[in-house]
Amino acid sequence: MIKAVIFDMDGVLIDTEKHYFSCWIQASKEAGFPFTKEQALSLRSCDAKIAEKRMKEIFGEEFDYYAIRERRRQLVKETLEQCGLEMKPEVEETLKLLREKGIKIAVATATPLDRTREHLTQLGIMELFDSIVSAKEVEHGKPAPDVYLYACEQIGEKPEHCIAVEDSPNGILSAYRAGLKPVMVPDLTQPDEELKLLLFGCVNSLSGVCHIIDNFVSEE
C-alpha cells in the first residue's frame, strides 16, 4: 500500500541541479582547484561533513570546503536572479493528481528550510504539500536515512508505505536506507547498475510516479 510520496526538491521539483553543478566547478576553479564534472555530480544532496571529507581526501587539507560552498551559493543565487526559477515538467499536475488519489505528499531536501519554502512559494506549489522538511533539521544529511525517517514521522506514515522521488545517488541511498520505496527521475545522470538494484522504479518524468502507484495498487 502506498500512502505517501516524498519528493526531493532540487532536480526533481525545480530545475536547479544544473546550476549547482556548474557553480561548484566555477567556485572550486576560482579557489585554484581543478574540480571535475564527476566530483561536482558526487556532491548532489550530499551531507556537508561527508562532502568535506571527500574533497579533502582528493585535494588535501587546503581545500576550504565551506568557503568554496559559500562562494558556490553566491554564484547560484546570482544565476537564479538572472535566469529565474524553473519548475520541472509535470510537477503541478502530478501533485494535484496525487492529492486526488488521497495520497499524502511531502518534501525532504538537502536545501535549508527557509530557502525551500521560498522556492516552493515562488512557484505557487507550497500549499500542495502536507509537510516540508530539510536535512538541516536532522543529525545526518543524505545519504544517511535521517531526513526521510523524519519526513515519515511528520506525515504520520511508515516508511514502507512511502515512495521517495529522487534524482541523485545520495538521495536514493538515503531513501533506501530509511526503508522507503525509491523512485528515480533522472536529471543530470542515469542510474548505474549498482544503483538500479536499490530502485523501486525509474521513470522519465514525474507523471510516471503516478503510473507506478497505479500499477502497484492493481497488483496488490
N, C-alpha and C positions, 0 to 999 in steps of 0.2 A: 504494500500500500504506500502510495506517495501522498504525503500530507503537506509538504512544503518544498519550495525551490529557493535556494540561497545563492545569490549571484555575487561573483567578484565584480568590481566596478571597471577599473582601467583595462581596456582591451576587450571587455565583454559588453558593458553598457555604454561606455564612452570611448571614442577613438583617440586615446591619449598615449597608448604604449609606444607608438611610432615616435612621439615627441620625447618621451623619457629615454628611449633608445638612442636617438641622435644626440640628445643633450648630455647623456652620460659620456659619450665619446668626446664631445666637444669640451666638456668641463675637465675631463681627465687629460686631454691633449693640452689644454691651457696650463695645467699643472705640471706638464712635462712627462706624462706617462702615455705610452703607446697602447691605448685601450683598443682591444679587438671587438668585432661585432659579436663574437661568441661570448666574450666577457660581459658585454653590455646586456645581452639577452639573458645571461645567467642570473642577473640581479632582479629580474621581474618578480615582484611581490615578495622578495626575499627579506627576511628579518635582518635588521641593521647589524646586529652583533655577528651573525653568520657571514653577511656580506663583507664586513670589515675584515674579518679573519681570512676569508678567501682572497681578498685583494692584497692584503699584507703578505700572504704566502706567495703571491705571484710577483708583486712589485717591491716587497720589502717594507720595513717599518716606516720608511719615509713617506709612504702613501697615506696622506691625511684623508681618510675616508669621509669623515663628517664635514670637513671643509669643502671637499670636492662635491659631496652630495648637496651641500647648501648652494654651491655655485650652479649645479645641475637644476636645483629647484628654481633658482632665479631665471635661468635660461628657459625652462618650461613655462614659467609664468609669463615671460616676455613673448614667447611663441604663441601661447593661448590668447594673449591680448591682441596679437596681430592677426591670428588665423581664426579665432573664435573656437568655441567648444562644440564638437561634433558628436551627435548621438550615433551609435552603431545602428545598422539596419534592423528593422522589425522589433525594436525594443518596446515601444509603447503598445503595439498590437499584441505582443507576446505577454506582457504584464497584465493587460486587460483580460486576455483570454484565460490566463491562469486564475485570475480573480473570479471570473465567471464559472470556472470549474470548482470553486471553493477551496483552492489551494493557497496556502499562506506564502508570501514572498518576502524575502529579506535581502540585505546586502552584507557581505563580510569582506572587507577590503583592507589592504595594507596602508591605504591613504588615511591621513588624520581625519578624525570625525568632522571637524568644522569645515574642512575643505570638501569632504564627501557631501555633506549636506548642502554646501554652497553650489556644487556642481549639479547635483540632482534637482535642486530647486530651480537653478538657472534653466535646466532642460524641461522643467514642468512635470517631472515624474516623481518628485519627492513623496507626495501624498499617496502614491500607489503601494508603498512598502509598509509592511507590518512592523519591521524593525530595521535599524541601521547600526551595524557595529564595525569597529575598527580594530585592527591588530594592535594599535597603540593602547588599547584598553586591557590587554591581557599580557601575561608574563612573557610569552614567546610568540613571535610572529610566524608567518608561513616560512618554511614548510612544516613547522610544528602544528599539531591539531587544535591548539588553544582557541583560536578565533572562531573556528567552526563549531566547536563544542559550546562556546559562549553564545553564538548566534542561535543554536538549537535551544539553549536554556531560555533565551529571551523570547522565543516564539512558542515555547512550551511543547516542543516536539522531540521525539527520539531521533538520533542521527540516522538510524537505519530506515526511517520514514522520510528522509530528506534527500533531494538531489542538490548537488553543488555544481554550479556552472562556472567553468574556469577556462582560461586561455593559456596558462603557463604551467610548466612542470612543478614549480614550487607550490602553486595553488592546488594542483591536482594531488600532490603528495599530502598537503595539509588536510584536504577533504577526505582522502582515502584513510589517513591515519586516524581521523576522527570518527570513522565508521559511516560516512555518508556515501551516496552513490555519485561518483564524479562523472560529469558530462563535459567534454571539451568542445569548445567552439574555437578552433584555431584562429589566431590573429597573425602574429609575426612568424610563427613556426608551426609545423605539423608535429604530431606526437611520434616519437621513435618507437621501436618495437618494445622496449622495456616499459615505456610509459603506457602503451596500449594495454598492457596486462592489468593495469590499475583502473581502466576506464569502464564505466557502466554504459557509456555511449560516446560517440564522436559525431558531431553534425556540422554542416557548413554554415548554418545561420541559426539565430535564436528560435525561429519558428519550429526548428527540428526538435527542440526540447519538449514542446507540446506533443509532437508525434511520438516521442519516446514514452511519455507518460501514458498516452492513449494505448500504445502497444502493450505496455507493461500491465495496465489495468485489464485489457482484454485477455491476457494470458493467465491472470490470477484465477 
